[in-house]
Amino acid sequence: MQHPRKRLKLMMPGPVEVDPAVLAAMAEPVRPHYGAEWTEFYNQTAGMLRVVFGTAQLPLLIVGSGAAGIEACLGSALLRGEKVIVGVNGFFGEMLVEQAEFLGLEVVQVDGPWDRPLDPQRIAAALDAHPDAILVAVVHHETSTTLLNPVAEIGAETRSRGTALLVDAISSIGGVPFEMDAWGVDFACTATQKCLGNPPGLAPIAVSERGWELVSRHPHKDHGWYLNLHLWRDYIANWGDWHPYPITMATNNVVALRKSLDILFEEGLASRFRRFEQTASYFRSRAERDGLELYTRSEWMAPVATAFRSPPGIASGRIVTHMSENYRLKIAGALSQLEGQIYRIGHMSPITTEGDLDEVIEALMAFQP
Ligand SMILES: *Cc1c(COP(=O)(O)O)cnc(C)c1O
């Protein structure tokens, strides 16, 4: 069957379909990455992210994918051999463990079942067993299962013990409420190509006062130059109104991000969150009515993506292939230990409508086992 749309419509949990107004901003002529005029624009844009992160700190825009932000934070905060507790209930938790290990950190892995949120009491027990741990790292929206982990509750456990908290909020910030300061998060990391509705390219991060204290312990630690937050902070301190980063900023990505934030604030952050909730509940109730089986409880899933169980005896990869070959819809399969068992639909783009999700369900219903 030939589908009239040649291009794949992105319906996986990131990267996402991008608003044409944001794409047009991305395509504007290149601007200089330094100087008073550009730097004012840059600082305003980063400043707009404060509300989205729920912090008084000024976010930094690391050039790279989301993992660059995580590596900058983990690598700058901790020295080789220092201990970090990582909560794992999905593939991206496993990736956090791997990132920590590659940086030479000593990892205490706290595993939880992959079909429910992390239990803050398990993290608390690990903290009590490892009082020398300097930091806890968890994923907020575990995109591999669409589960949302209880960061506020985990933050209460780390804060009461004086341990730092790093959160991979790559696929939640902008789509789900995130309260960095209120929850006691010290390092919050996201990426532009998920709920923020941009092309890939930037990793916005924010660091608390306590997080900066950890970074300042070892200004010349050995994890490299590019992702050294101590260096990034020096540029903000010394060149803050002219060139507030050590590298050439990806200016077109920043212009696009600004456009997407203008659109976000026009809609209002609370209205945006409500709209995502409504779209998710519309999608899931129609899907269940049509006989599709949710991977786990709807209230445990982030409102920006949905995982379904593959029918018995059918590898989910076949459904993913059916969707792209016959309907030009890109959805995602399963990762790691869930291989073959689930498939995932993203609805984290600000321009995804109920109509897009109707199209997904109709295409799923046409799958012939
Ligand atoms: C997408 C994603 C990542 C990886 O981000 P990159 O931009 O590919 O580096 C990490 N963690 C989570 C939770 C994600 O959704």
The ligand as an SDF file (V2000), in Angstrom:
LIG
                    3D

 15 15  0  0  0  0  0  0  0  0999 V2000
   15.4230   11.0530   25.0060 C   0  0  0  0  0  0  0  0  0  0  0  0
   15.8830   10.7640   26.3770 C   0  0  0  0  0  0  0  0  0  0  0  0
   17.2400   10.6950   26.7020 C   0  0  0  0  0  0  0  0  0  0  0  0
   18.3250   10.8170   25.6730 C   0  0  0  0  0  0  0  0  0  0  0  0
   18.4150   12.1140   25.2490 O   0  0  0  0  0  0  0  0  0  0  0  0
   19.3940   12.5000   24.0450 P   0  0  0  0  0  0  0  0  0  0  0  0
   18.8710   13.8480   23.6710 O   0  0  0  0  0  0  0  0  0  0  0  0
   19.1990   11.4570   22.9960 O   0  0  0  0  0  0  0  0  0  0  0  0
   20.7560   12.5200   24.5620 O   0  0  0  0  0  0  0  0  0  0  0  0
   17.6060   10.4770   28.0070 C   0  0  0  0  0  0  0  0  0  0  0  0
   16.6870   10.3240   28.9650 N   0  0  0  0  0  0  0  0  0  0  0  0
   15.3610   10.3740   28.7010 C   0  0  0  0  0  0  0  0  0  0  0  0
   14.3920   10.1940   29.8080 C   0  0  0  0  0  0  0  0  0  0  0  0
   14.9270   10.5890   27.3950 C   0  0  0  0  0  0  0  0  0  0  0  0
   13.6150   10.6270   27.1180 O   0  0  0  0  0  0  0  0  0  0  0  0
  1  2  1  0
  2  3  1  0
  2 14  2  0
  3  4  1  0
  3 10  2  0
  4  5  1  0
  5  6  1  0
  6  7  2  0
  6  8  1  0
  6  9  1  0
 10 11  1  0
 11 12  2  0
 12 13  1  0
 12 14  1  0
 14 15  1  0
M  END
$$$$
